[in-house]
């Protein structure tokens, strides 16, 4: 039988022999399936529900000021904008 070669997304080679070994390892391991299924993927929640992207146009000077503030605070432009909006609207 010819050993077929598969590749991972990062280009790593996986032969059928590798896959069989990994499958045996998983079958004999004592994994808590409920715990594994409960792991969240993606970005952490930011409030009561999924966050939304809200496109907004800003002038170059305002953009530069936001980026400068983010750099000075060792933060991100998104964090700076969220904090500014919360303060303006007096929302927690």
PDB file of N, CA, C and O in Angstrom:
ATOM      1  N   UNK A   1       0.846  -1.192   0.000  1.00  0.00           N
ATOM      2  CA  UNK A   1       0.000   0.000   0.000  1.00  0.00           C
ATOM      3  C   UNK A   1       0.884   1.245   0.000  1.00  0.00           C
ATOM      4  O   UNK A   1       1.859   1.305   0.749  1.00  0.00           O
ATOM      5  N   UNK A   2       0.565   2.217  -0.810  1.00  0.00           N
ATOM      6  CA  UNK A   2       1.324   3.457  -0.896  1.00  0.00           C
ATOM      7  C   UNK A   2       0.905   4.387   0.232  1.00  0.00           C
ATOM      8  O   UNK A   2      -0.281   4.565   0.506  1.00  0.00           O
ATOM      9  N   UNK A   3       1.901   4.973   0.878  1.00  0.00           N
ATOM     10  CA  UNK A   3       1.652   5.881   1.990  1.00  0.00           C
ATOM     11  C   UNK A   3       1.366   7.273   1.425  1.00  0.00           C
ATOM     12  O   UNK A   3       2.278   7.928   0.919  1.00  0.00           O
ATOM     13  N   UNK A   4       0.115   7.734   1.503  1.00  0.00           N
ATOM     14  CA  UNK A   4      -0.260   9.039   0.975  1.00  0.00           C
ATOM     15  C   UNK A   4       0.244  10.136   1.911  1.00  0.00           C
ATOM     16  O   UNK A   4       0.244   9.963   3.129  1.00  0.00           O
ATOM     17  N   UNK A   5       0.670  11.254   1.348  1.00  0.00           N
ATOM     18  CA  UNK A   5       1.170  12.372   2.144  1.00  0.00           C
ATOM     19  C   UNK A   5       0.151  13.504   2.143  1.00  0.00           C
ATOM     20  O   UNK A   5      -0.372  13.888   1.097  1.00  0.00           O
ATOM     21  N   UNK A   6      -0.119  14.028   3.326  1.00  0.00           N
ATOM     22  CA  UNK A   6      -1.012  15.173   3.505  1.00  0.00           C
ATOM     23  C   UNK A   6      -0.174  16.331   4.023  1.00  0.00           C
ATOM     24  O   UNK A   6       0.922  16.126   4.544  1.00  0.00           O
ATOM     25  N   UNK A   7      -0.684  17.532   3.881  1.00  0.00           N
ATOM     26  CA  UNK A   7       0.023  18.706   4.404  1.00  0.00           C
ATOM     27  C   UNK A   7      -0.908  19.510   5.288  1.00  0.00           C
ATOM     28  O   UNK A   7      -2.099  19.646   5.004  1.00  0.00           O
ATOM     29  N   UNK A   8      -0.342  20.046   6.375  1.00  0.00           N
ATOM     30  CA  UNK A   8      -1.101  20.935   7.240  1.00  0.00           C
ATOM     31  C   UNK A   8      -1.145  22.311   6.592  1.00  0.00           C
ATOM     32  O   UNK A   8      -0.498  22.542   5.571  1.00  0.00           O
ATOM     33  N   UNK A   9      -1.910  23.227   7.185  1.00  0.00           N
ATOM     34  CA  UNK A   9      -1.978  24.580   6.637  1.00  0.00           C
ATOM     35  C   UNK A   9      -0.613  25.252   6.610  1.00  0.00           C
ATOM     36  O   UNK A   9      -0.348  26.095   5.753  1.00  0.00           O
ATOM     37  N   UNK A  10       0.248  24.880   7.544  1.00  0.00           N
ATOM     38  CA  UNK A  10       1.576  25.485   7.599  1.00  0.00           C
ATOM     39  C   UNK A  10       2.596  24.713   6.764  1.00  0.00           C
ATOM     40  O   UNK A  10       3.785  25.030   6.786  1.00  0.00           O
ATOM     41  N   UNK A  11       2.129  23.692   6.021  1.00  0.00           N
ATOM     42  CA  UNK A  11       3.012  22.985   5.117  1.00  0.00           C
ATOM     43  C   UNK A  11       3.690  21.756   5.698  1.00  0.00           C
ATOM     44  O   UNK A  11       4.475  21.111   5.002  1.00  0.00           O
ATOM     45  N   UNK A  12       3.415  21.410   6.943  1.00  0.00           N
ATOM     46  CA  UNK A  12       4.034  20.241   7.563  1.00  0.00           C
ATOM     47  C   UNK A  12       3.479  18.972   6.918  1.00  0.00           C
ATOM     48  O   UNK A  12       2.272  18.858   6.707  1.00  0.00           O
ATOM     49  N   UNK A  13       4.361  18.016   6.606  1.00  0.00           N
ATOM     50  CA  UNK A  13       3.934  16.771   5.976  1.00  0.00           C
ATOM     51  C   UNK A  13       3.374  15.808   7.011  1.00  0.00           C
ATOM     52  O   UNK A  13       3.956  15.620   8.079  1.00  0.00           O
ATOM     53  N   UNK A  14       2.236  15.197   6.685  1.00  0.00           N
ATOM     54  CA  UNK A  14       1.634  14.159   7.521  1.00  0.00           C
ATOM     55  C   UNK A  14       1.362  12.960   6.627  1.00  0.00           C
ATOM     56  O   UNK A  14       0.561  13.047   5.696  1.00  0.00           O
ATOM     57  N   UNK A  15       2.015  11.854   6.902  1.00  0.00           N
ATOM     58  CA  UNK A  15       1.766  10.631   6.139  1.00  0.00           C
ATOM     59  C   UNK A  15       0.613   9.881   6.786  1.00  0.00           C
ATOM     60  O   UNK A  15       0.207  10.204   7.903  1.00  0.00           O
ATOM     61  N   UNK A  16       0.086   8.885   6.092  1.00  0.00           N
ATOM     62  CA  UNK A  16      -0.960   8.046   6.676  1.00  0.00           C
ATOM     63  C   UNK A  16      -0.456   7.394   7.957  1.00  0.00           C
ATOM     64  O   UNK A  16      -1.217   7.221   8.909  1.00  0.00           O
ATOM     65  N   UNK A  17       0.810   7.036   7.982  1.00  0.00           N
ATOM     66  CA  UNK A  17       1.403   6.429   9.180  1.00  0.00           C
ATOM     67  C   UNK A  17       1.371   7.422  10.349  1.00  0.00           C
ATOM     68  O   UNK A  17       1.054   7.037  11.474  1.00  0.00           O
ATOM     69  N   UNK A  18       1.697   8.698  10.091  1.00  0.00           N
ATOM     70  CA  UNK A  18       1.621   9.728  11.136  1.00  0.00           C
ATOM     71  C   UNK A  18       0.193   9.868  11.652  1.00  0.00           C
ATOM     72  O   UNK A  18      -0.044   9.942  12.857  1.00  0.00           O
ATOM     73  N   UNK A  19      -0.758   9.903  10.711  1.00  0.00           N
ATOM     74  CA  UNK A  19      -2.158  10.079  11.093  1.00  0.00           C
ATOM     75  C   UNK A  19      -2.674   8.892  11.903  1.00  0.00           C
ATOM     76  O   UNK A  19      -3.428   9.080  12.858  1.00  0.00           O
ATOM     77  N   UNK A  20      -2.279   7.675  11.535  1.00  0.00           N
ATOM     78  CA  UNK A  20      -2.676   6.493  12.301  1.00  0.00           C
ATOM     79  C   UNK A  20      -2.117   6.550  13.721  1.00  0.00           C
ATOM     80  O   UNK A  20      -2.811   6.216  14.681  1.00  0.00           O
ATOM     81  N   UNK A  21      -0.867   6.974  13.849  1.00  0.00           N
ATOM     82  CA  UNK A  21      -0.242   7.086  15.169  1.00  0.00           C
ATOM     83  C   UNK A  21      -0.963   8.129  16.023  1.00  0.00           C
ATOM     84  O   UNK A  21      -1.217   7.904  17.206  1.00  0.00           O
ATOM     85  N   UNK A  22      -1.290   9.269  15.415  1.00  0.00           N
ATOM     86  CA  UNK A  22      -2.016  10.315  16.146  1.00  0.00           C
ATOM     87  C   UNK A  22      -3.411   9.845  16.550  1.00  0.00           C
ATOM     88  O   UNK A  22      -3.867  10.132  17.657  1.00  0.00           O
ATOM     89  N   UNK A  23      -4.087   9.125  15.658  1.00  0.00           N
ATOM     90  CA  UNK A  23      -5.422   8.610  15.971  1.00  0.00           C
ATOM     91  C   UNK A  23      -5.354   7.626  17.136  1.00  0.00           C
ATOM     92  O   UNK A  23      -6.203   7.670  18.026  1.00  0.00           O
ATOM     93  N   UNK A  24      -4.362   6.743  17.144  1.00  0.00           N
ATOM     94  CA  UNK A  24      -4.196   5.800  18.257  1.00  0.00           C
ATOM     95  C   UNK A  24      -3.941   6.548  19.565  1.00  0.00           C
ATOM     96  O   UNK A  24      -4.476   6.192  20.615  1.00  0.00           O
ATOM     97  N   UNK A  25      -3.121   7.581  19.479  1.00  0.00           N
ATOM     98  CA  UNK A  25      -2.800   8.383  20.667  1.00  0.00           C
ATOM     99  C   UNK A  25      -4.058   9.033  21.236  1.00  0.00           C
ATOM    100  O   UNK A  25      -4.253   9.036  22.452  1.00  0.00           O
ATOM    101  N   UNK A  26      -4.899   9.571  20.391  1.00  0.00           N
ATOM    102  CA  UNK A  26      -6.133  10.229  20.826  1.00  0.00           C
ATOM    103  C   UNK A  26      -7.105   9.208  21.402  1.00  0.00           C
ATOM    104  O   UNK A  26      -7.747   9.474  22.418  1.00  0.00           O
ATOM    105  N   UNK A  27      -7.222   8.046  20.771  1.00  0.00           N
ATOM    106  CA  UNK A  27      -8.139   7.015  21.245  1.00  0.00           C
ATOM    107  C   UNK A  27      -7.779   6.527  22.640  1.00  0.00           C
ATOM    108  O   UNK A  27      -8.661   6.170  23.421  1.00  0.00           O
ATOM    109  N   UNK A  28      -6.494   6.509  22.955  1.00  0.00           N
ATOM    110  CA  UNK A  28      -6.049   5.982  24.243  1.00  0.00           C
ATOM    111  C   UNK A  28      -5.828   7.072  25.286  1.00  0.00           C
ATOM    112  O   UNK A  28      -5.478   6.770  26.427  1.00  0.00           O
ATOM    113  N   UNK A  29      -6.022   8.299  24.921  1.00  0.00           N
ATOM    114  CA  UNK A  29      -5.856   9.409  25.860  1.00  0.00           C
ATOM    115  C   UNK A  29      -7.139   9.599  26.659  1.00  0.00           C
ATOM    116  O   UNK A  29      -8.217   9.197  26.220  1.00  0.00           O
ATOM    117  N   UNK A  30      -7.021  10.200  27.805  1.00  0.00           N
ATOM    118  CA  UNK A  30      -8.177  10.433  28.672  1.00  0.00           C
ATOM    119  C   UNK A  30      -8.574  11.908  28.585  1.00  0.00           C
ATOM    120  O   UNK A  30      -8.300  12.687  29.498  1.00  0.00           O
ATOM    121  N   UNK A  31      -9.222  12.281  27.480  1.00  0.00           N
ATOM    122  CA  UNK A  31      -9.634  13.661  27.278  1.00  0.00           C
ATOM    123  C   UNK A  31     -11.021  13.891  27.865  1.00  0.00           C
ATOM    124  O   UNK A  31     -11.892  13.026  27.778  1.00  0.00           O
ATOM    125  N   UNK A  32     -11.218  15.055  28.459  1.00  0.00           N
ATOM    126  CA  UNK A  32     -12.536  15.461  28.944  1.00  0.00           C
ATOM    127  C   UNK A  32     -13.235  16.175  27.778  1.00  0.00           C
ATOM    128  O   UNK A  32     -13.006  17.361  27.539  1.00  0.00           O
ATOM    129  N   UNK A  33     -14.078  15.449  27.068  1.00  0.00           N
ATOM    130  CA  UNK A  33     -14.716  15.968  25.862  1.00  0.00           C
ATOM    131  C   UNK A  33     -15.564  17.204  26.179  1.00  0.00           C
ATOM    132  O   UNK A  33     -15.546  18.172  25.418  1.00  0.00           O
ATOM    133  N   UNK A  34     -16.298  17.182  27.282  1.00  0.00           N
ATOM    134  CA  UNK A  34     -17.138  18.328  27.653  1.00  0.00           C
ATOM    135  C   UNK A  34     -16.276  19.574  27.857  1.00  0.00           C
ATOM    136  O   UNK A  34     -16.654  20.672  27.449  1.00  0.00           O
ATOM    137  N   UNK A  35     -15.129  19.397  28.483  1.00  0.00           N
ATOM    138  CA  UNK A  35     -14.232  20.541  28.721  1.00  0.00           C
ATOM    139  C   UNK A  35     -13.667  21.061  27.406  1.00  0.00           C
ATOM    140  O   UNK A  35     -13.566  22.272  27.206  1.00  0.00           O
ATOM    141  N   UNK A  36     -13.302  20.159  26.519  1.00  0.00           N
ATOM    142  CA  UNK A  36     -12.765  20.578  25.233  1.00  0.00           C
ATOM    143  C   UNK A  36     -13.812  21.321  24.408  1.00  0.00           C
ATOM    144  O   UNK A  36     -13.491  22.308  23.747  1.00  0.00           O
ATOM    145  N   UNK A  37     -15.064  20.857  24.441  1.00  0.00           N
ATOM    146  CA  UNK A  37     -16.127  21.515  23.694  1.00  0.00           C
ATOM    147  C   UNK A  37     -16.476  22.877  24.275  1.00  0.00           C
ATOM    148  O   UNK A  37     -16.953  23.754  23.555  1.00  0.00           O
ATOM    149  N   UNK A  38     -16.243  23.062  25.568  1.00  0.00           N
ATOM    150  CA  UNK A  38     -16.613  24.320  26.212  1.00  0.00           C
ATOM    151  C   UNK A  38     -15.613  25.440  25.944  1.00  0.00           C
ATOM    152  O   UNK A  38     -15.901  26.604  26.222  1.00  0.00           O
ATOM    153  N   UNK A  39     -14.459  25.107  25.414  1.00  0.00           N
ATOM    154  CA  UNK A  39     -13.456  26.140  25.125  1.00  0.00           C
ATOM    155  C   UNK A  39     -13.981  27.075  24.056  1.00  0.00           C
ATOM    156  O   UNK A  39     -14.477  26.645  23.014  1.00  0.00           O
ATOM    157  N   UNK A  40     -13.864  28.350  24.331  1.00  0.00           N
ATOM    158  CA  UNK A  40     -14.326  29.348  23.370  1.00  0.00           C
ATOM    159  C   UNK A  40     -13.215  29.642  22.377  1.00  0.00           C
ATOM    160  O   UNK A  40     -12.034  29.624  22.723  1.00  0.00           O
ATOM    161  N   UNK A  41     -13.600  29.906  21.167  1.00  0.00           N
ATOM    162  CA  UNK A  41     -12.633  30.291  20.143  1.00  0.00           C
ATOM    163  C   UNK A  41     -12.946  31.703  19.699  1.00  0.00           C
ATOM    164  O   UNK A  41     -14.044  32.211  19.924  1.00  0.00           O
ATOM    165  N   UNK A  42     -11.991  32.316  19.082  1.00  0.00           N
ATOM    166  CA  UNK A  42     -12.200  33.657  18.571  1.00  0.00           C
ATOM    167  C   UNK A  42     -11.896  34.710  19.616  1.00  0.00           C
ATOM    168  O   UNK A  42     -11.249  34.445  20.629  1.00  0.00           O
ATOM    169  N   UNK A  43     -12.364  35.876  19.352  1.00  0.00           N
ATOM    170  CA  UNK A  43     -12.100  37.005  20.241  1.00  0.00           C
ATOM    171  C   UNK A  43     -12.971  36.925  21.482  1.00  0.00           C
ATOM    172  O   UNK A  43     -14.098  36.434  21.434  1.00  0.00           O
ATOM    173  N   UNK A  44     -12.439  37.412  22.592  1.00  0.00           N
ATOM    174  CA  UNK A  44     -13.246  37.397  23.814  1.00  0.00           C
ATOM    175  C   UNK A  44     -14.416  38.369  23.702  1.00  0.00           C
ATOM    176  O   UNK A  44     -14.309  39.380  23.008  1.00  0.00           O
ATOM    177  N   UNK A  45     -15.536  38.077  24.376  1.00  0.00           N
ATOM    178  CA  UNK A  45     -16.681  38.980  24.317  1.00  0.00           C
ATOM    179  C   UNK A  45     -16.343  40.334  24.944  1.00  0.00           C
ATOM    180  O   UNK A  45     -15.492  40.429  25.828  1.00  0.00           O
ATOM    181  N   UNK A  46     -17.029  41.382  24.466  1.00  0.00           N
ATOM    182  CA  UNK A  46     -16.753  42.732  24.950  1.00  0.00           C
ATOM    183  C   UNK A  46     -17.946  43.341  25.671  1.00  0.00           C
ATOM    184  O   UNK A  46     -17.997  44.559  25.840  1.00  0.00           O
ATOM    185  N   UNK A  47     -18.863  42.564  26.080  1.00  0.00           N
ATOM    186  CA  UNK A  47     -20.038  43.110  26.734  1.00  0.00           C
ATOM    187  C   UNK A  47     -21.134  42.084  26.767  1.00  0.00           C
ATOM    188  O   UNK A  47     -20.881  40.896  26.971  1.00  0.00           O
ATOM    189  N   UNK A  48     -22.355  42.537  26.568  1.00  0.00           N
ATOM    190  CA  UNK A  48     -23.499  41.646  26.695  1.00  0.00           C
ATOM    191  C   UNK A  48     -23.719  40.753  25.482  1.00  0.00           C
ATOM    192  O   UNK A  48     -24.521  39.821  25.550  1.00  0.00           O
ATOM    193  N   UNK A  49     -23.038  41.010  24.387  1.00  0.00           N
ATOM    194  CA  UNK A  49     -23.230  40.207  23.186  1.00  0.00           C
ATOM    195  C   UNK A  49     -22.073  40.374  22.236  1.00  0.00           C
ATOM    196  O   UNK A  49     -21.081  41.024  22.567  1.00  0.00           O
ATOM    197  N   UNK A  50     -22.188  39.794  21.062  1.00  0.00           N
ATOM    198  CA  UNK A  50     -21.109  39.918  20.082  1.00  0.00           C
ATOM    199  C   UNK A  50     -20.886  41.378  19.692  1.00  0.00           C
ATOM    200  O   UNK A  50     -21.839  42.140  19.527  1.00  0.00           O
ATOM    201  N   UNK A  51     -19.632  41.749  19.549  1.00  0.00           N
ATOM    202  CA  UNK A  51     -19.298  43.117  19.149  1.00  0.00           C
ATOM    203  C   UNK A  51     -19.567  43.291  17.652  1.00  0.00           C
ATOM    204  O   UNK A  51     -19.525  42.328  16.886  1.00  0.00           O
ATOM    205  N   UNK A  52     -19.837  44.506  17.259  1.00  0.00           N
ATOM    206  CA  UNK A  52     -20.071  44.824  15.847  1.00  0.00           C
ATOM    207  C   UNK A  52     -19.020  45.813  15.367  1.00  0.00           C
ATOM    208  O   UNK A  52     -18.540  46.658  16.123  1.00  0.00           O
ATOM    209  N   UNK A  53     -18.683  45.685  14.116  1.00  0.00           N
ATOM    210  CA  UNK A  53     -17.791  46.654  13.478  1.00  0.00           C
ATOM    211  C   UNK A  53     -18.664  47.789  12.957  1.00  0.00           C
ATOM    212  O   UNK A  53     -19.661  47.559  12.273  1.00  0.00           O
ATOM    213  N   UNK A  54     -18.269  49.033  13.296  1.00  0.00           N
ATOM    214  CA  UNK A  54     -19.030  50.204  12.870  1.00  0.00           C
ATOM    215  C   UNK A  54     -18.090  51.099  12.063  1.00  0.00           C
ATOM    216  O   UNK A  54     -17.219  51.756  12.632  1.00  0.00           O
ATOM    217  N   UNK A  55     -18.263  51.128  10.747  1.00  0.00           N
ATOM    218  CA  UNK A  55     -17.386  51.973   9.937  1.00  0.00           C
ATOM    219  C   UNK A  55     -17.673  53.456  10.177  1.00  0.00           C
ATOM    220  O   UNK A  55     -18.829  53.871  10.261  1.00  0.00           O
ATOM    221  N   UNK A  56     -16.628  54.227  10.284  1.00  0.00           N
ATOM    222  CA  UNK A  56     -16.773  55.663  10.489  1.00  0.00           C
ATOM    223  C   UNK A  56     -15.635  56.368   9.751  1.00  0.00           C
ATOM    224  O   UNK A  56     -14.500  55.893   9.743  1.00  0.00           O
ATOM    225  N   UNK A  57     -15.949  57.495   9.139  1.00  0.00           N
ATOM    226  CA  UNK A  57     -14.916  58.276   8.446  1.00  0.00           C
ATOM    227  C   UNK A  57     -14.365  59.316   9.408  1.00  0.00           C
ATOM    228  O   UNK A  57     -15.112  60.001  10.106  1.00  0.00           O
ATOM    229  N   UNK A  58     -13.031  59.418   9.428  1.00  0.00           N
ATOM    230  CA  UNK A  58     -12.386  60.450  10.252  1.00  0.00           C
ATOM    231  C   UNK A  58     -11.318  61.136   9.406  1.00  0.00           C
ATOM    232  O   UNK A  58     -10.766  60.545   8.478  1.00  0.00           O
ATOM    233  N   UNK A  59     -11.042  62.381   9.740  1.00  0.00           N
ATOM    234  CA  UNK A  59     -10.045  63.127   8.976  1.00  0.00           C
ATOM    235  C   UNK A  59      -8.638  62.682   9.381  1.00  0.00           C
ATOM    236  O   UNK A  59      -8.456  62.104  10.452  1.00  0.00           O
ATOM    237  N   UNK A  60      -7.649  62.947   8.534  1.00  0.00           N
ATOM    238  CA  UNK A  60      -6.284  62.493   8.790  1.00  0.00           C
ATOM    239  C   UNK A  60      -5.701  63.003  10.108  1.00  0.00           C
ATOM    240  O   UNK A  60      -4.946  62.290  10.770  1.00  0.00           O
ATOM    241  N   UNK A  61      -6.047  64.233  10.489  1.00  0.00           N
ATOM    242  CA  UNK A  61      -5.504  64.791  11.733  1.00  0.00           C
ATOM    243  C   UNK A  61      -6.054  64.045  12.948  1.00  0.00           C
ATOM    244  O   UNK A  61      -5.319  63.759  13.893  1.00  0.00           O
ATOM    245  N   UNK A  62      -7.338  63.736  12.919  1.00  0.00           N
ATOM    246  CA  UNK A  62      -7.934  62.985  14.023  1.00  0.00           C
ATOM    247  C   UNK A  62      -7.350  61.578  14.077  1.00  0.00           C
ATOM    248  O   UNK A  62      -7.060  61.061  15.156  1.00  0.00           O
ATOM    249  N   UNK A  63      -7.180  60.967  12.926  1.00  0.00           N
ATOM    250  CA  UNK A  63      -6.577  59.631  12.873  1.00  0.00           C
ATOM    251  C   UNK A  63      -5.180  59.645  13.471  1.00  0.00           C
ATOM    252  O   UNK A  63      -4.818  58.749  14.233  1.00  0.00           O
ATOM    253  N   UNK A  64      -4.391  60.664  13.125  1.00  0.00           N
ATOM    254  CA  UNK A  64      -3.029  60.781  13.655  1.00  0.00           C
ATOM    255  C   UNK A  64      -3.046  60.964  15.169  1.00  0.00           C
ATOM    256  O   UNK A  64      -2.215  60.396  15.878  1.00  0.00           O
ATOM    257  N   UNK A  65      -3.996  61.761  15.662  1.00  0.00           N
ATOM    258  CA  UNK A  65      -4.101  61.981  17.106  1.00  0.00           C
ATOM    259  C   UNK A  65      -4.482  60.688  17.832  1.00  0.00           C
ATOM    260  O   UNK A  65      -3.950  60.394  18.902  1.00  0.00           O
ATOM    261  N   UNK A  66      -5.388  59.928  17.255  1.00  0.00           N
ATOM    262  CA  UNK A  66      -5.799  58.652  17.856  1.00  0.00           C
ATOM    263  C   UNK A  66      -4.622  57.684  17.890  1.00  0.00           C
ATOM    264  O   UNK A  66      -4.381  57.032  18.906  1.00  0.00           O
ATOM    265  N   UNK A  67      -3.894  57.592  16.792  1.00  0.00           N
ATOM    266  CA  UNK A  67      -2.742  56.692  16.728  1.00  0.00           C
ATOM    267  C   UNK A  67      -1.645  57.109  17.703  1.00  0.00           C
ATOM    268  O   UNK A  67      -1.007  56.262  18.329  1.00  0.00           O
ATOM    269  N   UNK A  68      -1.427  58.431  17.830  1.00  0.00           N
ATOM    270  CA  UNK A  68      -0.424  58.919  18.771  1.00  0.00           C
ATOM    271  C   UNK A  68      -0.817  58.579  20.209  1.00  0.00           C
ATOM    272  O   UNK A  68       0.022  58.168  21.010  1.00  0.00           O
ATOM    273  N   UNK A  69      -2.092  58.754  20.525  1.00  0.00           N
ATOM    274  CA  UNK A  69      -2.575  58.438  21.879  1.00  0.00           C
ATOM    275  C   UNK A  69      -2.454  56.939  22.160  1.00  0.00           C
ATOM    276  O   UNK A  69      -2.058  56.538  23.254  1.00  0.00           O
ATOM    277  N   UNK A  70      -2.791  56.126  21.180  1.00  0.00           N
ATOM    278  CA  UNK A  70      -2.688  54.678  21.340  1.00  0.00           C
ATOM    279  C   UNK A  70      -1.236  54.273  21.586  1.00  0.00           C
ATOM    280  O   UNK A  70      -0.957  53.425  22.434  1.00  0.00           O
ATOM    281  N   UNK A  71      -0.322  54.877  20.846  1.00  0.00           N
ATOM    282  CA  UNK A  71       1.101  54.563  21.029  1.00  0.00           C
ATOM    283  C   UNK A  71       1.578  55.021  22.410  1.00  0.00           C
ATOM    284  O   UNK A  71       2.301  54.292  23.089  1.00  0.00           O
ATOM    285  N   UNK A  72       1.179  56.218  22.824  1.00  0.00           N
ATOM    286  CA  UNK A  72       1.586  56.746  24.129  1.00  0.00           C
ATOM    287  C   UNK A  72       1.043  55.900  25.278  1.00  0.00           C
ATOM    288  O   UNK A  72       1.701  55.739  26.306  1.00  0.00           O
ATOM    289  N   UNK A  73      -0.168  55.358  25.094  1.00  0.00           N
ATOM    290  CA  UNK A  73      -0.803  54.541  26.136  1.00  0.00           C
ATOM    291  C   UNK A  73      -0.483  53.057  25.994  1.00  0.00           C
ATOM    292  O   UNK A  73      -0.990  52.235  26.756  1.00  0.00           O
ATOM    293  N   UNK A  74       0.363  52.713  25.012  1.00  0.00           N
ATOM    294  CA  UNK A  74       0.660  51.314  24.718  1.00  0.00           C
ATOM    295  C   UNK A  74      -0.650  50.541  24.560  1.00  0.00           C
ATOM    296  O   UNK A  74      -0.859  49.500  25.182  1.00  0.00           O
ATOM    297  N   UNK A  75      -1.516  51.079  23.717  1.00  0.00           N
ATOM    298  CA  UNK A  75      -2.855  50.537  23.512  1.00  0.00           C
ATOM    299  C   UNK A  75      -3.110  50.401  22.020  1.00  0.00           C
ATOM    300  O   UNK A  75      -2.186  50.480  21.209  1.00  0.00           O
ATOM    301  N   UNK A  76      -4.372  50.197  21.667  1.00  0.00           N
ATOM    302  CA  UNK A  76      -4.738  50.103  20.253  1.00  0.00           C
ATOM    303  C   UNK A  76      -5.666  51.262  19.898  1.00  0.00           C
ATOM    304  O   UNK A  76      -6.273  51.882  20.772  1.00  0.00           O
ATOM    305  N   UNK A  77      -5.762  51.538  18.612  1.00  0.00           N
ATOM    306  CA  UNK A  77      -6.679  52.596  18.189  1.00  0.00           C
ATOM    307  C   UNK A  77      -8.118  52.226  18.542  1.00  0.00           C
ATOM    308  O   UNK A  77      -8.904  53.100  18.907  1.00  0.00           O
ATOM    309  N   UNK A  78      -8.471  50.957  18.440  1.00  0.00           N
ATOM    310  CA  UNK A  78      -9.823  50.526  18.800  1.00  0.00           C
ATOM    311  C   UNK A  78     -10.117  50.787  20.269  1.00  0.00           C
ATOM    312  O   UNK A  78     -11.197  51.270  20.613  1.00  0.00           O
ATOM    313  N   UNK A  79      -9.154  50.468  21.144  1.00  0.00           N
ATOM    314  CA  UNK A  79      -9.353  50.723  22.582  1.00  0.00           C
ATOM    315  C   UNK A  79      -9.534  52.217  22.855  1.00  0.00           C
ATOM    316  O   UNK A  79     -10.383  52.605  23.658  1.00  0.00           O
ATOM    317  N   UNK A  80      -8.742  53.048  22.193  1.00  0.00           N
ATOM    318  CA  UNK A  80      -8.846  54.500  22.381  1.00  0.00           C
ATOM    319  C   UNK A  80     -10.218  54.988  21.927  1.00  0.00           C
ATOM    320  O   UNK A  80     -10.862  55.767  22.630  1.00  0.00           O
ATOM    321  N   UNK A  81     -10.666  54.539  20.766  1.00  0.00           N
ATOM    322  CA  UNK A  81     -11.979  54.964  20.258  1.00  0.00           C
ATOM    323  C   UNK A  81     -13.117  54.501  21.161  1.00  0.00           C
ATOM    324  O   UNK A  81     -14.037  55.268  21.445  1.00  0.00           O
ATOM    325  N   UNK A  82     -13.058  53.233  21.619  1.00  0.00           N
ATOM    326  CA  UNK A  82     -14.115  52.745  22.516  1.00  0.00           C
ATOM    327  C   UNK A  82     -14.170  53.558  23.802  1.00  0.00           C
ATOM    328  O   UNK A  82     -15.251  53.928  24.262  1.00  0.00           O
ATOM    329  N   UNK A  83     -13.009  53.835  24.379  1.00  0.00           N
ATOM    330  CA  UNK A  83     -12.965  54.605  25.632  1.00  0.00           C
ATOM    331  C   UNK A  83     -13.493  56.022  25.413  1.00  0.00           C
ATOM    332  O   UNK A  83     -14.232  56.541  26.250  1.00  0.00           O
ATOM    333  N   UNK A  84     -13.124  56.650  24.305  1.00  0.00           N
ATOM    334  CA  UNK A  84     -13.595  58.013  24.014  1.00  0.00           C
ATOM    335  C   UNK A  84     -15.117  58.046  23.860  1.00  0.00           C
ATOM    336  O   UNK A  84     -15.781  58.953  24.362  1.00  0.00           O
ATOM    337  N   UNK A  85     -15.653  57.059  23.167  1.00  0.00           N
ATOM    338  CA  UNK A  85     -17.113  57.001  22.968  1.00  0.00           C
ATOM    339  C   UNK A  85     -17.814  56.753  24.300  1.00  0.00           C
ATOM    340  O   UNK A  85     -18.829  57.386  24.590  1.00  0.00           O
ATOM    341  N   UNK A  86     -17.281  55.836  25.113  1.00  0.00           N
ATOM    342  CA  UNK A  86     -17.889  55.576  26.431  1.00  0.00           C
ATOM    343  C   UNK A  86     -17.914  56.845  27.287  1.00  0.00           C
ATOM    344  O   UNK A  86     -18.920  57.156  27.925  1.00  0.00           O
ATOM    345  N   UNK A  87     -16.800  57.567  27.289  1.00  0.00           N
ATOM    346  CA  UNK A  87     -16.748  58.800  28.097  1.00  0.00           C
ATOM    347  C   UNK A  87     -17.720  59.858  27.566  1.00  0.00           C
ATOM    348  O   UNK A  87     -18.393  60.534  28.343  1.00  0.00           O
ATOM    349  N   UNK A  88     -17.789  59.996  26.244  1.00  0.00           N
ATOM    350  CA  UNK A  88     -18.669  60.982  25.645  1.00  0.00           C
ATOM    351  C   UNK A  88     -20.127  60.673  25.950  1.00  0.00           C
ATOM    352  O   UNK A  88     -20.912  61.568  26.262  1.00  0.00           O
ATOM    353  N   UNK A  89     -20.476  59.403  25.856  1.00  0.00           N
ATOM    354  CA  UNK A  89     -21.871  59.003  26.083  1.00  0.00           C
ATOM    355  C   UNK A  89     -22.169  58.683  27.553  1.00  0.00           C
ATOM    356  O   UNK A  89     -23.306  58.387  27.921  1.00  0.00           O
ATOM    357  N   UNK A  90     -21.127  58.749  28.375  1.00  0.00           N
ATOM    358  CA  UNK A  90     -21.251  58.431  29.802  1.00  0.00           C
ATOM    359  C   UNK A  90     -21.863  57.044  30.009  1.00  0.00           C
ATOM    360  O   UNK A  90     -22.816  56.863  30.767  1.00  0.00           O
ATOM    361  N   UNK A  91     -21.275  56.071  29.301  1.00  0.00           N
ATOM    362  CA  UNK A  91     -21.706  54.674  29.379  1.00  0.00           C
ATOM    363  C   UNK A  91     -20.552  53.861  29.924  1.00  0.00           C
ATOM    364  O   UNK A  91     -19.396  54.097  29.572  1.00  0.00           O
ATOM    365  N   UNK A  92     -20.865  52.897  30.787  1.00  0.00           N
ATOM    366  CA  UNK A  92     -19.802  52.078  31.404  1.00  0.00           C
ATOM    367  C   UNK A  92     -19.091  51.220  30.418  1.00  0.00           C
ATOM    368  O   UNK A  92     -18.178  50.482  30.787  1.00  0.00           O
TER     369      UNK A  92
END
